[in-house]
Amino acid sequence: MWARRPHARYARNAAGRTAAAAVAVSLGAALLAGCSANARTGPDRPDDKITVWTLENLPARMAAEKKMVARFEKKSGVRVELVGVDEGQLPQLIMSAAASGHLPDVIGSLPLGQAWQMYGNGLLNTKAPADIVKELGRGTFNPNALELTSDGPARLTVPSDAWLQLLVYRKDLLKKAGLPAPDSYATMLDAARKLDRGRMHGISLATDPADAFTQQSFEDLALANDCQLVGKGKVTLDSSACRRTFATYDELAREHGAPGTQTVDTTRATYFAGRSPMMVWSSFLLDELSGQRADAVPSCPECKKNKAFLAENSGITTALKGPDGKKPVQFGEITSWAVTKTAETGASRKFVKYMLSDGYEDWFGMAPEGKIPVRQGTSDDPRKFTRAWHSSRLGVEAKVRKPLNSIYPDELLDELTEGIGVMRRWGFTQGEGALVGATNGELPVPKAIGAMTSGQTSPDEAARESQDEIDALRRSLR
């Protein structure tokens, strides 16, 4: 997911992310390929100094990271220059750094799409992450996270943590209406139809044509119905499964959603106001849902007396299943530590290993609701980090940092960690990571969804338009 906020990294940077990614698509491939050939391949004399870019650039997180870095420097003797980078500016910054031959040594919290774009342009060191995973123990990582961050035998990055896309629902309202938990197209549609009355909208679902969040929400439903971006070497968004997904999304958002364009902020605001019984959002929502953040507070009538009302009365579906799907599927994002082609390898390896061992609990503890560990433990203690994550306190932006498992049941937290294992993504395992990154810039699917849900086109037309635009984009990358 390009959209990720704690909540700043999820919505605040959406426009910048889209614009910068579009620039990367149009200029990046040729520029990066040419520049990387001229860039240095590492310092002539290793000096135990490295530059680390982090996409976790919010003030409170930067303060926490500086403490982690200080502990690493004291232990290792390696000096680290920590640079906070805005996710929306990352493609342009990488191009500029590659052109000047001054890439950072390490990049933290790198999303899958950007990792694959860097890999395709020869800017990643693939040996160092392979060595790190081997040294830490391949069996200590979630296998699916390792698969999504590799291209066959080539290891692109070291996967660090994940967030998941969730269907959040008012279990009290569904129970009162005699409805089961929405875990399929059928049950979700049934709940939206029956609970869409008065001031209550049936579901809160993104329709913004200018935000990758809309694509992420759609891909969540698409994967559940086995609607794939590519298959057998061609774009497949005009398949029967995908047409059914577009039709379902249209009914949910246009017929049972709030009027007007729905964004990453308005979808949450509608649910928080108690005006929708369901919402598709990311696991970064969990701290806000508990009422512990000042910048996004539940405002439902019951929340005035009990700010934890929504957390107490919300259920969460992780994996959905559509009528064409074979089994429930989870959508989400894996973020990683990347070592660049020009990195000082020894010092960089020490740093990344530290951040996935001694510093790991501090790292995911900055925002545990959206940084679910994909390294589950150590060889000696296989569940060490999963266990620690359960009792991690809410992220550094929370007013009161309560432990996760004091707000949410361990059964739900287990479901979230297990969700990483059934996470699927468009294109990556088919070797089309560069295409996925490009769609995050051009946003053909959100544009089609915006036109569809505003009544300008039909679901079938939206599927065909998406198919044609992505097919043309794929040819341009060849």
Secondary structure, DSSP 8 states (H G I E B T S, - for coil): -----SSIIIIITHHHHHHHHHHIIIIIHHHHHHHHHHS--S-SS--SEEEEEES--SHHHHHHHHHHHHHHHHHH--EEEEEE--GGGHHHHHHHHHHHT---SEEEEEEHHHHHHHHHTT-B-SHHHHHHHHHH-GGGB-HHHHHHTEETTEE--EEEEEEEEEEEEEHHHHHHTT-----BHHHHHHHHHHH-BTTB-S-B----TT-HHHHHHHHHHHHHTT--SEETTEE-TTSHHHHHHHHHHHIIIIIHS-SS---HHHHHHHHHTT--SEEEEETTHHHHHTT--SSS---SGGGGT-TTHHHHHEEEE-SBB-TT-SS-BB-EEEEEEEEBTTS-HHHHHHHHHHHTTTTHHHHHHTSTTT-EESB---SSSTTHHHHHHHT-B--TT-SS--BHHHHS-HHHHHHHHHHGGGB--SSGGGT-HHHHHHHHHH-HHHHHHHHHHTTSS-HHHHHHHHHHHHHHHHHHH-
